[in-house]
């Protein structure tokens, strides 16, 4: 029997075309056979073929991290499932089609999140670095103010180190633990910046300083350096200040007394203007 659709030769008693699965001419009046796996009769007795669309869906699904390919996996998966249902057993590959669909939908769900994260994370890191830079400038101001207070309070010059400006765990401030800055800043590292205190010239250890609880001589002057722990990540510029209170910066390395002055001004709206140099 010749199939009217694909012209393939089939046995005379055949019901469906062995090539295309179409119902053969002369038997369309017979009731259709069930198409489900648990059916009593099998509509197609020829060798089964794997759906090419199911294979394509699986392959595209495995590359779901490419957003357009994930969409193709979904389209091919749905097309292959419909094709397999209508083939009356001629086509197989349902498992591959379902796997391709799952992977495709996973790609459609995950890839946009990855794209958003790729855009948002660098912006968050830049914002964090900018916040660290602003914090470093504020910390330098705090140290200079604390040094002025230390000098006025203990008559022993400026502090010999940052730890002397920190607080005592007992809660009783002394010349050696003045409680003028917070503990993290007194430790030398805060918010992505490392602070290095450089004392300049010891003072004469006066009797009045000893009476105020000082056990070490203070200094006649000081320098304070703030450098990012990881340049370009936790912050970019390095900062410098001394007893004069001017803050200087260098974007490419340690700042010194000869670096440009960092000009940070809070305007009336409450926002800090960008750093400028004189």
N, C-alpha and C positions, 0 to 999 in steps of 0.2 A: 504494500500500500504506500502510495506516494503522499507525503505531507504537502498540503496546499500552501503552507506558509514558507517552508524552507526547502521543499523539493527533495527531502531526504527519503530514502527507501526504508520501509518498516514492515514487520511481519503482518500478514493478513489479519491475524487475530489481535493485533496490537490496538490498544485504546489511546495511548498517547505517543507522540513522536519521540523517538529515541534521541534526537538531536536538540530540538527546541522545546519539547515538552507540551506542545499544543495538542488539543483534542483532534484526533484524526477524523477526516470527512466520513460521513456515513454513520457515525456513532454519536453525534451531538444530541440525539433524542434520548439517550440513556441517562439515568440520573447521575449526577457528578459524584465522584468518589470523595470521601473525607480527606482533608489535608493535614490532619493532626497526627502526632506520633503514635497516639494510642488508638488509632483507627483500625478497624478490622481488616480493611483492604489497603494495599499499597498502590497508589496511583501510578507510580513510575518504577519500572523494573530495570532500567538501564543503569550504567555506571554513573555514580554521582560525581559532580565536579565542584571544586572549591570556587566560591564567588570571588572574582577579581576585585570587586569593590570592597569586600570584607578584608582581603589582604591589604589593599590600599589604605583602608581605615586603620588597620593595626599598625602599619608602617608609619603613617602620619601621626598616629597617636603616640608612638614611641618618641617622636620629635615634638612633643606638645609644648616644649619651652619656646618654640617659635610660634608666635601668636597666630599668624595666618594659616600655618599648617594644622594647628589645633582645630580651627574652623573646618578645614577640609576633612579632617578625621571625623568630625561630627556629621558632616553632610554625607560622606561615603558610608558611614556606619548606618545611618537611617536608610539610605538607598539600598544597601546590601540586605538589611533585614527585611525590607519590603520585597525585594527580589527573591530572597530565599523562601519567604512565605508563599509567594505565588508560583514557585517552581515545582510544586508537588513532589519534592524530594530530589529533583534533578540537581539542585545546588546545595552545598554545605558551606560552613564557615561562620555559623551564627556566633560561636564563642569568640572568634577573632573580631567580628563586627562589634559585639558588646564590649570587648576589651578596648577597641579603638574608640568607641563612644565614651567610655569612662575616662580614658586618658585625654581625649579631646576636651570633654567638659572640665576636667581638672586643669588643663592648660588655659582654657578660657577664664577660669576662676583665679588661677594663681598668677599667670603672666601679667595681667594688669596690676596686681598687687606688687609684683616685682618691679614693674616699670615705675609705679608711684614711689616705691621705696628708693629706687635708683635716683629719682629726682629729689625726693624729700631729704634723704639722709645727708647728702653733701650740704644742703641748705641748713640742716640742723647743726652739722659740725661747724659750719661757718658762723652760725649764730652763737654756738657755744664758745668758739674761739674769741668772738667779739666780746662776749660777756666776761670771759677770763681776762681779756686785755683791760676792760673797764675796771674789773676787780683789782687787777695788779696796780693800776694807777691809784685807785682808792686806798689800797694797802700802803703804798708809798707815802701818800698824804698822812695816813694814820701813824706810820712810823715816825715821820718828821715831827708831827704834833706830840707824839709820845716822848720823843727825845727832848723836846723843849720843856715839857712838863717834868721829865726826869731831872733835867739840869736845874730847874727852878726848885724842885722839891728836896733834893738831897745834897745840893752844894758839892757835887762830886763830878762835875762835868757831864758829858754824855755817857750813855751806858757802854760797858765794855763789849756787849754782844746782844743779840736779839733776845736770847733767853732771859736776860735780866729785865726786859720789858714785859715779859709774860707774867702770869699769875702764879701764886703759890697754892698748892692743893689744899693747904690748911685754911685758905681763905683770908689769911693775914698778909697784906702786902708789905714788902720790905724793900730795901734798896736793891737787894739781889733778885727779888721777884716782885717787881713794882705793880704788876697787874694793869698795865697801860694798854696792852694789845691782847688779842685773843690767842689761845694756846696754839692753834694751827699756824698762825702767822709767826709766833715766837719760835716755832719749830723750824722755820725756814722754807716751808712749802705750803702753798694755798692756791686752790682753784687753777691748777695747771701751770703755775709759775713757781720758780725757785728763787728765793730771796737770799742774797749774800750780803752780809753786813761787814764793812771794813772799818775798824777803828783807826783813827789817825792821831797818834801822839798821846801818851798817858799824861794825866794831870798829877799834880802833887797830892798825895793822899792826905787830906786835911783832917784834923782832929774832929771838926764838926761833922764831916762825912761819916766818920766811925761812930759817932754818937747817934747818927740817924740809921744805923744798921748796915752800913756799907762795909763789906769785907775785902773789896778790891778797888783799885783806883779806876776812875772813869777815864774818858778820853777828851781831848781838846776839840776834836772834830770827827766826822765820820762820812762814809760813803755807803750808799745802799744800791745794790744792783738787783733787778728783777728780770730773769730770763725764762722763756717758755721751757717747760720740761721737754716737749717735743715741738720744735719750731715748725710752723705750718699746720700743726694739728691742734695743740692746746693753745696756741697763740702764735703770732708772727713777730711783732716787734719786741725788742728788749728795751728796758727802761733803766734810767739812772737818776738818782737824786742825792742831795747832800744837805747840810745844815741850812742852806739858803732856801730850800723847799722847791726850787725849780726842778721840773721833771723833763728829762731829755730822752730821746728814743732813737733806735736804730732798727730798721726792718730786716737787715741782713746779717746782724751779728751783735755782740755785746755793745751796749751804749756806754759812753764815757762822758766826761765833763765837756768835751768838745762836740758832742752830738747835737743835732737840732733840738730846739725846745719843743716839747709836746704841749699843745695849747688845747686844753679841754675846758669847755665852757658850757654850763647848763643854761639854756635859753628860757624865756618866760613860759613856754609850753611844757617845760620839764624834760625835753629831749637833749641828749648830749650831742654837740656838733662834732663832725668828724675831726680827726687829728690834723692839725696844720703845723707848718713850721714857719718861723719868722724869717 
